[in-house]
């Protein structure tokens, strides 16, 4: 199952400069594992050493924040869009 993943600018060096990539899996967690297989080093930027999505990484499944769904266990389907958005802070 192919899912389109939008990669933020700071991580594009890990995807050969690509703004979007494809990944496979039945959940967000599986997608991240597949992203790591295809683009080594990306998962450690998205997840902590326990496999949890980092606090400053926002993930949207079809434009809905996965924190309001099932988090990393959110189910994905062929053709879905996933957006990875780093949190921005400042003042």
BELPELIN-V112900 format. One record per residue. N is the residue number from 1. RES is the residue in one small letter. PSI is psi in whole degrees, -180 to 180 (none if undefined). Layout:
BEGIN
((N RES PSI) (N RES PSI))
END
This chain:
BEGIN
((1 x 125) (2 x 132) (3 x 138) (4 x 129) (5 x 122) (6 x 123) (7 x 129) (8 x 155) (9 x -45) (10 x -17) (11 x -2) (12 x -19) (13 x -21) (14 x -13) (15 x 23) (16 x 25) (17 x 0) (18 x 134) (19 x -35) (20 x 146) (21 x 166) (22 x 150) (23 x 163) (24 x 153) (25 x 165) (26 x -16) (27 x 169) (28 x -43) (29 x -44) (30 x -37) (31 x -44) (32 x -36) (33 x -42) (34 x -38) (35 x -41) (36 x -40) (37 x -41) (38 x -30) (39 x 78) (40 x 136) (41 x -15) (42 x -37) (43 x -37) (44 x -22) (45 x -23) (46 x -31) (47 x 152) (48 x -177) (49 x -8) (50 x 0) (51 x 6) (52 x 145) (53 x 131) (54 x 148) (55 x -37) (56 x 7) (57 x 119) (58 x 134) (59 x 130) (60 x 132) (61 x 112) (62 x 47) (63 x 13) (64 x 130) (65 x 125) (66 x -16) (67 x -23) (68 x 7) (69 x -125) (70 x 26) (71 x -136) (72 x -13) (73 x 8) (74 x 127) (75 x 142) (76 x 153) (77 x 158) (78 x 130) (79 x -6) (80 x 159) (81 x 132) (82 x 131) (83 x 130) (84 x 121) (85 x 114) (86 x 140) (87 x 144) (88 x 129) (89 x 158) (90 x -176) (91 x none))
END
